[in-house]
Amino acid sequence: MRQTSARLTLVLMAVLSLTACASRNQGPAVALGNDDDDAVCQAGGKVAPGSAEYVACRKDRDVQRQRAEARADRRQRDLGEYMMNHPDRP
């Protein structure tokens, strides 16, 4: 009975760690406020899709999203490196 409980605990820990990795890849959308790019760039119907202002807005949003993703990736990598270099600290 004790061995089954230990296996169940091990499986649950593995599942939780995998779900954490899966949800980690969804971070940058939150960094931008989780807004719809189309709705934001149309500015409440004032800017027509395809206009120069709309295209510039969409490009700016793409750049912001890419930068947020790069920052999140860099923080994750830095944390991993810190943990590897300091195994004695929690």
MOVENRA-V291617 format. One record per residue. N is the residue number from 1. RES is the residue in three letters. SS is DSSP state (H for helix, E for strand, C for the rest). OMEGA is omega in radians with two decimals (none if undefined). Layout:
{{N:RES:SS:OMEGA} {N:RES:SS:OMEGA}}
This chain:
{{1:MET:C:-3.12} {2:ARG:H:3.14} {3:GLN:H:3.10} {4:THR:H:3.11} {5:SER:H:3.11} {6:ALA:H:3.11} {7:ARG:H:3.13} {8:LEU:H:3.11} {9:THR:H:3.13} {10:LEU:H:3.13} {11:VAL:H:3.12} {12:LEU:H:3.11} {13:MET:H:3.12} {14:ALA:H:3.13} {15:VAL:H:3.13} {16:LEU:H:3.14} {17:SER:H:3.10} {18:LEU:H:3.11} {19:THR:H:3.08} {20:ALA:H:3.10} {21:CYS:H:-3.12} {22:ALA:H:-3.12} {23:SER:H:3.13} {24:ARG:H:-3.12} {25:ASN:C:-3.13} {26:GLN:C:-3.03} {27:GLY:H:-2.99} {28:PRO:H:3.11} {29:ALA:H:3.12} {30:VAL:H:-3.11} {31:ALA:H:3.12} {32:LEU:C:3.13} {33:GLY:C:3.08} {34:ASN:C:-3.14} {35:ASP:C:3.05} {36:ASP:C:-3.08} {37:ASP:H:-3.12} {38:ASP:H:-3.12} {39:ALA:H:-3.14} {40:VAL:H:-3.08} {41:CYS:H:3.07} {42:GLN:H:3.08} {43:ALA:C:3.08} {44:GLY:C:3.10} {45:GLY:C:-3.11} {46:LYS:C:-3.10} {47:VAL:C:-3.11} {48:ALA:C:3.06} {49:PRO:C:3.14} {50:GLY:C:3.12} {51:SER:C:-3.10} {52:ALA:H:3.14} {53:GLU:H:3.13} {54:TYR:H:-3.14} {55:VAL:H:3.12} {56:ALA:H:3.11} {57:CYS:H:-3.14} {58:ARG:H:3.10} {59:LYS:H:3.11} {60:ASP:H:3.12} {61:ARG:H:3.10} {62:ASP:H:3.13} {63:VAL:H:3.11} {64:GLN:H:-3.13} {65:ARG:H:3.13} {66:GLN:H:3.12} {67:ARG:H:3.11} {68:ALA:H:3.11} {69:GLU:H:3.13} {70:ALA:H:3.11} {71:ARG:H:3.13} {72:ALA:H:3.11} {73:ASP:H:-3.14} {74:ARG:H:3.10} {75:ARG:H:3.13} {76:GLN:H:3.12} {77:ARG:H:3.12} {78:ASP:H:3.10} {79:LEU:H:3.11} {80:GLY:H:3.12} {81:GLU:H:3.11} {82:TYR:H:-3.14} {83:MET:H:3.11} {84:MET:H:-3.09} {85:ASN:H:-3.12} {86:HIS:C:-3.10} {87:PRO:C:-3.12} {88:ASP:C:-3.13} {89:ARG:C:3.13} {90:PRO:C:none}}
